[in-house]
Amino acid sequence: MLLPLRKGASYVTHAVAAKTNGDYFPFCYVHSDIFNLKLWENRKVRVTGTQRWVKGWQRPVVEITKMTPAN
């Protein structure tokens, strides 16, 4: 599920999260210069891209190169 982050986020504005027992747990942040992520908010998605780690962050950032709806 693609979820928006709180306002004030700079480089990353969304996270990909899995729902477990009614709560969402993000497993990566995402960024895209190609896709309008607002159009994909709160939808199940499949993303492909380059993963990188930012020092001090608990989750990786994925630079999206491909995004499709997930079933």
N, C-alpha and C positions, 0 to 999 in steps of 0.2 A: 504494500500500500504506500503510495506517495503522499507524504504529509507535509504541510507547510510548517516551518519553524516560527518561533515568536518574532514579532517585528523587531527590527534592530540588527538582525543578522546581516552581515556584509556580503561576503563572497558566496557562502552557501545559504540558500533560502529554504531548502527542503531536505527531508530525510526519507529513506526507504525503511519501512518498519513492518514487523510481523505482529499479528494479533495473537495473544496467548491469554486465555482465561479472561477475556474482555478488555485487556490492556494492550496498548501498542508498545513494542520495544524496538527502537531504531537500531539497525545494524550497520548503516553507513549514511553519510551525508552525500548529497549529489549536487552537481553544478552542470549547467549546460549553456553554451552560447548558441546552440542549434535549436533547441526546443523551448517553447513557452511552457514552463513547468506549471504555471497557474491553470492551464487547460487540462492538466493531468492530475490535479490535486484530488485526494480522497478516492483514487482509483487504484485497482490492482494493476501493477505494471511489471514488465520485465525490462531491465536495463543492461546495456553492454557499454563498457568504456574502460578507461584507464584508472586504476586505483592508485592512490598515493596517500601517504601518511603525513599529517601536520604535527609537528612537535608540540606535545602537551595536550593533544586531542585524544579522546578515548576511542574514536571511531575513524575509519578511513574516509576519504573523499573520493567519489567516483566522478570523473569527467565523462559525461554521457556522450557516446557516439551513436547509439541506437536505442530507441525506446519503443516498445510495443505493449498493447494491452495484454494482461495475463488472464488466464481463465480461472 
